[in-house]
């Protein structure tokens, strides 16, 4: 299941706390910034300041900003943790904050070498955040894949095929007809005045073009709850959903044994999310 807003905030809080603690321990033992001339207590406070800077910047970009924007503009396609630009902004703000902190709080003179060190060191939180996002995405994909296998097992039991009869698709003129079991239909795509029905024939993915509208096909498939409209030109069989992703292109669905990603429009994203949450 996908995380709720509260669960996501808790996850992000634990993540940035772990990263900040790691930054503190790294500075304490490896001394990337020379502070050995300070007294121990002052040195410890100096290191804590670095961790506090990292924690504050990450909390702003990973918790405060997403929560605020979702409340203000409620963009369904907004997902801050997957945006590379946010990761880069965290790196930039960390670098600038570190430079200011070292120069005006630590009273250290900056050289080209120390500047390069700061840039590299300040990239650690961004790198770890991105790795955490990738790991989370892979775990979500695994969860959805397991759920998809369970759904396939429920829908495609040996005795079930006989319960639901094959569905007859026809062109708008009635001259071209096509019969297939609904469980084998993966998706339907609109192509001008035609619809492209993608289906599975045993282990092979095949396609069939019919002269018809996607609205007519949707009306015909409405009796099967697993078929969802995700876009003005797409209808998908939710049984075959592997995962839902979001990037600069917007939300995309990945289906089992289908190479192309399927777009999800804002109009239909809520119904898709509700289905994914109900797994």
N, C-alpha and C positions, 0 to 999 in steps of 0.2 A: 504494500500500500504506500501511497505517497504521503509525505509528511504534512501535517497540518501546520498552520502559521506558528503556533506555540512550540511545536516540536522542532520546527526549523530554527526558530530563535534560540532554543536551548542547544541545538546541535552547533550552531554558529558560535554561541557563547563558549561552549566547551572547546571548540576548535581554536578560537583566537586566544583563549586562556592558555591552552597547551602550547601554542606557538610562542606566546609572550614569555612563558616560563622557560621554554627552550632557548629563546634569545638571551634571557638572563643568565642561564647556566653556561651558555657558550661564551658570553663576554666575561663571566667570572673566571673561567678556566683558561681560555685561549687569548684573552686580552687583545682583541682586534684594534682597539683604540688604547693608546698608551696612557694609563692613569695610575701607574705604579708610584708616582711621586706623592700622590694623595694619601692622607691617613686612611686607615681601613674603613672607618665609618663613613667618611666622605666618599671614598671609592665605591662603597656598597650603595650609597644613595645615588651616585652618578650612574651606576649600572641599572638600578631600579628605574631611573629616569628614562633610559633607553627602552626598557620593557614597557613602561607606561605610555611612551609615545607610540610604539607599535600597537599596543592594545587599543588605544584611543582611535587611531586612524582606521584600524581594521573594524572596530565596532561601528564607526560612523558609516563606512562603506558597505559593511556586510549585514548590519542589523538596523541602525537608525534610518539610513537613507532608503532602503527597500521598504521598510514599514511605513515611512512617511509618504513615499510616492504612491504606494498601493492605496493608502487612505485618501489621498488627494485626487488622484487621477484614475485609479482603479483600472490600470491597463492589464488586461488578461494575458497579454503576450510579454509582459515585463517579468524577467527572471534574472535578478542581478548577479547571482553567483555564477552564471554561465557566460557573462560578458567579459571578453578579454580586455576591453578598454578599462573596465573597473579594476582588474588585476594590475594593469599598467599604471593606473592612477594611484593605487596604493603604493606601488614602488616609487613613483615620483614624489608623492607627499612624504613618504618615509625618508627618502634621500634628503629632501629639502629640510625636513624637521631635524634630522640627525646633524646636518651641517650647521644649522642655526644653534642647536643644542651644544655641540662640541665647541663652536667658536665663541658663543656669548655666555654660556653657562659653565662649560669646562675650561674656558680660556686657553684652548689649544690653538696653536698656529697650524693652518692647513697648508699642505703641500700637494703637488700633483699626485704623488704616490698615495698619500692618505685620502685624497679625494676619490681615487679609484677604489681604495679599500672600502670606503663608505658606500659607494654605489653598489659594489658587489655584496657587501654585508646587508644593505637595505633591501636587496632583492630576495633574501631568504624567505620573508613572510609571504611574498607574492608567489614564489615558486611552490611553497608548501600548500598555500591555498588552492592553487591550480591543480596540484596533485590530488588534494583532498576532493576537489570537484570531480576530477576524472574518476577517482576511486568510487565516489558516491554514485556517479552515473553508471559505472559498470555494475555496481551492486543492485541498482534499480533495474537495470536491464536483466540481470540474473533473476531477480524477483518476478519481473513480468514474464520472463521466459518460462519459469516454473509454473506461474499462474496460467499461462497460455497452454502449457502441456496438460494441466489439470482440466482446463476448459475443453480442450480437444478430446480428452478422455471421456468427459461427460457427454459431449455432443456426438462423438463418433464411435460409440459402443456398437458392437456387431449387430445387436437387435434394433438399434435406433433407426438405422437406415430404412427399415421397412415401415416404421411408424409414420414418418413424414414422406409423402409422395414426391416424385420429381416435379420440378417447377418448369412450366412451359413458357418460354420467352418467344415473342413474335415481333416482327417488324410492324410499323404502323399501318402498312397495307395488308398485312396478314399473309404475304406471299413467302416470307422467309421465317422459318420457325426453328427453335432451338430448345431442347429439353435437357435439364440437368438437375441433379439433387441440390437443394439449397446449401447443404453443408459443404459442398465442393466449390461454391462460388466464393472467391477471395475478395473481389472488388468489382465495381462498375465505374467506368470512366466515360464522361461525355466527350464526344469529339464532333463538333459542329452538329449536324443533323443525325449523327449516329451515336450509339453507345458501344463501348468496348467492354465486353464481359470477360474478366480474367478468372480462370477456374483451374482446379487441380484435377488431372486425369491420372489417378494413382499417384505416382511420384513426379509427374511431369506437369509443369505449369503451361497452360494453353490459353488462347484468346479467341474470342468470337465477336465479330462486328455485326450489329443489327441496326437497321434504320429505325430509330425510335428516339424518344427524349428521356433524359434521366429522371424527369418528374414522373413519367409514366412507370418507369422501372421502380422508382421509390414507392409509388402507390402499390405496386404489385408485391413488393417485398415487405411492406409495412406489417404484415402478419407475423414476420419473423423478428423478434426483438433484438437479435444479435447484429442486424444490419443497421448501421448508423451513417447518417449524412455528415460528412466532415468538411465539405467544401461544396461550392455551387456546381462543381464538375466531378465530384467524387462521392461514391458510396462504398463503405468498407464493411467487411464481415469482421466484427470485433473478436471473433474466436481466433483470428490469425494475427492479432496485434502482438508484437514483441515488445515495443517500448515507444514512449512519447518523449521527444527531445525538443529543445528550444535553443536557437542560436540567432545570428543576425538576420537570418531569413524568416524567422518566426517559428511557430510550432510545426513539427514534422512527425508523422507516424511511420514506423517501420513495421512491415508485415513479414510474416514467415515466408521464406522462399520467394520473396519479391524484391528485386534489386533496388528499384527507385523509392525514394522517400515521398510520402504523400502529404501534401500541405493541409493544414487545418486552419480554417478561417476564424476570425473573431466571433462570427455569428454562431459557430458550432463548437467552440472550444469548451464551453461550460458543460455541454452534454458529454463530450469526450472525457473531460476531467472527472465528471461524476461517475462515469463508467470505470475509469482507471482507479478511482478511490474506492469503489465498491468491490474490488477484487479481493 
